[in-house]
Amino acid sequence: MKGEWLATVTMKPITAFGLSLGFAWLCGNHVWSQTNQQLLQEGLISPMVFELLERHGAKTPEQRFDVIRAACSARQLPEIDCGTSRRRRDY
């Protein structure tokens, strides 16, 4: 099935969201027309990001990106949602 390989890859939400924007640009309007609810159901955004987007009325990819970027800059979202957390390696 289409896109199954993506389901097996663990990504940070902001990275996954950015990739979805890239795929939208390459593949047409399907991702562009996704709602925040669909992004949440597909695991591309976290429940916290979903609430943030809904609260700010962000419906387009550009609006979503701006809201997420501003929230990350203001430290209103956890690092995992901003793509800045790093796993600690235990050797």
URTA-V419861 format. One record per residue. N is the residue number from 0. SS is DSSP state (h for helix, s for strand, l for the rest). D_LAST is the distance of its C-alpha to the last C-alpha in Angstrom with 1 decimal. Layout:
# URTA-V419861
N;SS;D_LAST
N;SS;D_LAST
This chain:
# URTA-V419861
0;l;37.8
1;l;37.3
2;l;34.0
3;h;32.2
4;h;29.3
5;h;28.6
6;h;28.4
7;l;25.4
8;l;23.4
9;l;21.7
10;l;22.7
11;l;23.1
12;h;26.8
13;h;27.9
14;h;26.4
15;h;28.2
16;h;31.3
17;h;31.3
18;h;30.9
19;h;33.8
20;h;35.9
21;h;35.2
22;h;36.2
23;h;39.3
24;h;40.4
25;h;40.0
26;h;41.4
27;l;44.1
28;l;44.9
29;l;43.1
30;l;40.1
31;l;42.3
32;l;44.4
33;l;41.7
34;l;42.1
35;h;39.5
36;h;39.9
37;h;39.2
38;h;36.0
39;h;34.9
40;h;35.8
41;l;33.9
42;l;30.7
43;l;31.0
44;l;31.3
45;l;30.3
46;h;33.1
47;h;32.7
48;h;33.2
49;h;36.1
50;h;37.8
51;h;37.3
52;h;38.9
53;h;41.7
54;h;42.4
55;h;42.8
56;l;44.7
57;l;42.4
58;l;43.5
59;l;43.0
60;h;39.8
61;h;40.7
62;h;41.4
63;h;38.2
64;h;36.1
65;h;38.0
66;h;37.6
67;h;33.8
68;h;33.4
69;h;35.6
70;h;33.9
71;h;30.4
72;h;31.9
73;l;33.5
74;l;30.2
75;l;32.2
76;l;29.5
77;l;25.9
78;h;23.3
79;h;22.6
80;h;26.3
81;h;26.3
82;l;23.4
83;l;21.7
84;l;18.8
85;l;15.2
86;l;12.4
87;l;9.6
88;l;6.2
89;l;3.8
90;l;0.0
